[in-house]
């Protein structure tokens, strides 16, 4: 068990300072160069002969990224590239009109005809909006011929105009749209199409940092924005680690960067974007979106939702949750009071959330794993003589995921042993059947949610969060939390096993030869219970008659 220093809870990129300080001298890395997988796929697709006339790309479904993709294809192929945003298949196949005698009067060529040995970038939504167009498109590309669409079917032409097709199709869409396309064509990748993806993240290493910084410089240059100071780059990289939820990865989402840079430029001196400019853009964004989390926090501070951040309590622990609301762009953390009570029974652990149909399958799985671990740790020869009831107090929506398993386990063994839990500490983490604490998601939001409650209820100097050690690389906490950790107002403990977590939150070892350990205390309680309630044998009854 380790109490982490402040450097562990926010990314440290000082090892790249030489590159950051000299970013102006690094070569610009355009969109295609920042996407080597995509660029290599386009090159291969260009050279392939045979039936591979389609390329399926997992790309965000918007015109901005399709236009960037268009530039990549032009650079790599030096061929004609056509892009459409229309959902009307007439744009693709072309149209014609005829008079009452069947003679052609109007002939408008479509993209398939205009492309002529080039490429067409086609949103998958075009095919999903017109499912019947997929067989026609596939036939046209494979047979190298297509027919235009009659604009007025009531006036058929004597001879339907056909034209040769000699082009390749790049189908772009997000993963759900590609899945729908695969439903239309189950054999899509059986010699008919290639597949690749636009990468929205880049692993940050000594070998890739120049490419990353060069790409940031290209975005600023291409969209005519001021350059970044070295301090601003550090702030941007910290935000990038939070956005990607991993300190080792930087986002490659051009739209995300532009939203930051454009807002930061509003208050800059237009000579360079500084750290306060970048920080101000994030703070302004949070202010716009923070009504819901602030309103939820006020319910806790007003006592409408009970969260205790001082004292001790048996069978009660502060868990951590992430709230996601449909129609709201911001996920935010909120502590949740998890309680457990026990009574004489058959060893069953009642998951109240599940029984009330407010618990998801993953939450139920975590509860069963926790129960299996405790039974194994107690090494019982018979079923536990106690039953338990575990619940998320004041929770009125579905609870899912296994990130509360460690917290639920703490409340359960506290209720069994009657050792109190320190309410100054919140807990998050999944647990396996061997007691290993496993990584969970949403750590930054969870920690900050509990931090804000502790701050408003008053720091004691002993408050903090227990989290899985494997989650440390995901931390990019807000500067206020980092400052409180520096000042020893707030703390972070990382653990790898249940045995490391229990002493922090309960002040007693989980197991061992010590009779004060949690397991020993539970065993004593079970032994006392069995001695008090076990029926007497015949020999014991006879013996008692002569006493």
Secondary structure, 3 states (H helix, E strand, C coil): CEECCHHHHCCCCHHHHHHHHCHHHCCCCCCCCCCHHHHHHHHHHHHCCCCCCEEEEECCCCHHHHHHHHHHHHHHHCCCEEEECCCCHHHHHEEEEECCCCCEEEEEECHHHHHCCCEEEEEHHHHHHCCHHHHHHHHHHHHCEEECEECCCCCCCCCCCEEECCCEEEEEECHHHHHHHHHHCCCCCCCCEEEEECCCEEECCCCCHHHHHHHHHHHHHHCCCCEECHHHHHHHHHHHHHHHCCCCEEECCHHHHHHHHHHHHHHCCCCEECHHHHHHHHHHHHHHHCHHHHHHHHHHHCCCCCCCCCCEECCEEEEEEEECCCCCCCCEEEEEEEEEEEEECCCCEEEHHHHCCCECHHHHHHHHHHHHHHHHHHCCCCCCCEEEEEEECCCCCCECCCCCHHHHHHHHHHHHHCCCEECCEEECCEECCCCEEECCCCHHHHHHHHHHHHHHHCCCCCEEEEEEHHHHHHCCCCHHHHHHHHCCCEEEEEECEHHHHHHHHHCCCCCCCCCCCHHHHHHHHHHHHHHHHCCCCHHHHHHHHCC
